[in-house]
Amino acid sequence: MAENPPRIPSMNELLNTCEERGLVERWGRESCGAALTQALEQIRARRRAGELQAGVDDDFWRRVSDLLEILPAMEMCAALNATGVVLHTNLGRAPWPAEARDAAALASGAAVCEIDRVTGQRGRRDAAVSRLLAQVTGAEAGLPVNNNAATVLLAVAALARGRKVVVARQELVEIGGSYRMPEVIEAAGAEMVAIGTTNRVHLKDFAAALQDPAVACVLRVHPSNFRIVGFTKAPEMSELAELCREHGVPLVYDLGSGVIHGEDLPGLELEHPVRHSIDAGCDLVTFSGDKLLGGPQAGLIVGAAPLVEKLRSDMLTRCLRLDKTMLAALEAVLRIHTLGEQAARERIPGLTRIGYGAAELEPRAQALLQAAAKALTASDGWSLQVIATKGRVGSGASPVEDLEGAGLLVSHHTHHADDLAQALRARALPLFTRIQDGAVLLDLRAIDPADDSELLAALSSLA
Ligand SMILES: *Cc1c(COP(=O)(O)O)cnc(C)c1O
């Protein structure tokens, strides 16, 4: 006679066992519950496959503790960004739209990546993204690579390897992570011809440099993370484009942030829409995927079709190619941009958050204060105050423009603000804040309103 399958204990009983084994103390109840659910699913699958004696045994518990060593143990885990900097490079830059997350997850298994589903023949993995890039920027063609740092390397290498590149001295920028324009040009195998002075460069400087037949391209670079003000000058892009056309030398513009939608948002007044640079006659324009576009890390190149093809066929392009999940996320983000300005501002979290005014953030800060005051009481030495904040776009966009917002200032009469901030970072869902006036400042700008309850949980845990 067949034995009955062993009884599977209830979730509560299993959680109690987790408690006895010290797992709840180490990983928290929620993570234990999730690991148990997954391990139980495996028992059911084994029984369906005919292994009727599968049950809660030593193997099961080994599986539960293995599962807890994966997701709950992740060092690169989700975080709460209460710094007020929307595109915070150290917190992963642009927060993705839900569509991008879903698209990346769907592409993580077998996916229509480098295959044509009509013919069944080999296809191009970036075909959709390249087409959408052209569509949303008004350019003839597009090409995605690993990041924007790579686009400049690729463009200079493909167009000017063994020849010369003209750059204005005021645009010889250094971007975070020791990315310096002169060194990038050198690494691409080209020779840099620096023209003009720190503060001024004239059209005639470019004209003089273009007399040299060894010049293979003119590179302009958006001064992302700084501003030169006062006695300054640089030629209009359209007049420089005309000059380059006369000489038959391509004009490449490294735009960095690259606005597709949101050019009227506060703080973005001085950022250049990609479309304007194309209209002004730039032959190639490059920008990042995880800055104002609002998607995954990527370097995007748009411009004249023959030049884009020249870059595409360069060996470096293969070295700099994107993963299928990044391409899927990018395609989703670009599809949102094809829906127009309003959809982009609503669906792309980076743009939504840059667009928040103090009027939207202040009531959220007030509600957080009311709720947090129950745990962090004045009689226990806590002080809570809603204040006006100055946030930033981040990632080198609009480096000196403030975004007027609101936040909650938290302090305690004996605990040091640095210690409070550290305690907030140490949580399972780490909360990153700013220190201002000796207190912890939670700026609500870069927090999804749905996560305000997580801010409350974090603050309450300080009590
Ligand atoms: C940000 C930036 C880069 C680097 O882009 P990544 O996508 O971070 O590689 C290059 N050039 C400019 C002008 C930038 O603003």
PDBQT file of the ligand as one rigid body, heavy atoms in Angstrom, charges set to zero:
ROOT
HETATM    1  C1  LIG A 501      27.747  62.112 -18.542  1.00  0.00    +0.000 C 
HETATM    2  C2  LIG A 501      28.573  62.507 -19.702  1.00  0.00    +0.000 A 
HETATM    3  C3  LIG A 501      29.417  61.589 -20.320  1.00  0.00    +0.000 A 
HETATM    4  C4  LIG A 501      29.554  60.183 -19.821  1.00  0.00    +0.000 C 
HETATM    5  O1  LIG A 501      28.378  59.485 -20.047  1.00  0.00    +0.000 OA
HETATM    6  P1  LIG A 501      28.180  58.018 -19.420  1.00  0.00    +0.000 P 
HETATM    7  O2  LIG A 501      26.864  57.584 -19.969  1.00  0.00    +0.000 OA
HETATM    8  O3  LIG A 501      28.188  58.209 -17.941  1.00  0.00    +0.000 OA
HETATM    9  O4  LIG A 501      29.297  57.183 -19.877  1.00  0.00    +0.000 OA
HETATM   10  C5  LIG A 501      30.168  62.000 -21.408  1.00  0.00    +0.000 A 
HETATM   11  N1  LIG A 501      30.083  63.262 -21.861  1.00  0.00    +0.000 NA
HETATM   12  C6  LIG A 501      29.260  64.185 -21.283  1.00  0.00    +0.000 A 
HETATM   13  C7  LIG A 501      29.227  65.562 -21.847  1.00  0.00    +0.000 C 
HETATM   14  C8  LIG A 501      28.488  63.829 -20.185  1.00  0.00    +0.000 A 
HETATM   15  O5  LIG A 501      27.680  64.736 -19.603  1.00  0.00    +0.000 OA
ENDROOT
TORSDOF 0
